[in-house]
Amino acid sequence: QITLKESGPTLVKPTQTLTLTCTFSGFSLSTTEVAVGWIRQPPGKALEWLALIYWDDDKRYSPSLKSRLTITKDTSKNQVVLTLTNMDPVDTATYYCAHYHYSGSYFDYWGQGTLVTVSS
Amino acid sequence: QSALTQPASVSGSPGQSITISCTGTSSDVGGYNFVSWYQQHPGKAPKVMIYDVTNRPSGVSSRFSGSKSGNTASLTISGLQAEDEADYYCSSYTNSRTWVFGGGTKLTVL
């Protein structure tokens, strides 16, 4: 059974760097054709795809946020880490990590999400 | 990349059918058969309902179906039920090897 869970700070100050961890079980990121992505959703607004990391360490980023995002994996810990620099109040959102179904190109298992608020 | 375009809201009565459109470009929706649809109830994580334009994951009701024509994909829900009331988002793979979501559509079951 695949599960994912996001963890990290619930409150960050403007200009700080956000670090979120996705801890998963039921699959391994060292297995071919496996990937994990991050998606966020500001309160009352739409989903926004942020980043994705493949089993072979290939990484993809949202073009609009590429300069601020970094995604990494720790296969020994079954974790994926997302960092977002220079946080701004507009980055206030629920951040989700999700398992990517490689052959179908969709996100089939999602974490519960974690709400991050940016405020001084 | 710009968000895919969806109607802000649609509504229908129980038993009726509704269709939600999702318009992109030849760089995303029109260029790949990698369109997926997600259902999201308030306070919950999204759930995939359709993938690869027309495919339903195991466990998803056959009342949900997907299609595509040119740069526009569509999600149809037949035999509307109260439990279908939710937000729906489309998503597509893009030629930049990234993903893009739509702006979301709020479905109201009257």
Interface residues (C-beta under 8 A of the other chain):
Chain A: G37 I39 K45 A46 L47 E48 W49 L52 R60 Y61 S62 P63 S64 Y96 H101 G104 S105 Y106 F107 D108 W110 G111 Q112 G113
Chain B: Q1 A3 Y32 F34 S36 Y38 Q40 A45 P46 K47 V48 Y51 D52 N55 P57 Y89 S91 Y93 S96 R97 T98 W99 V100 F101 G102 G103 G104
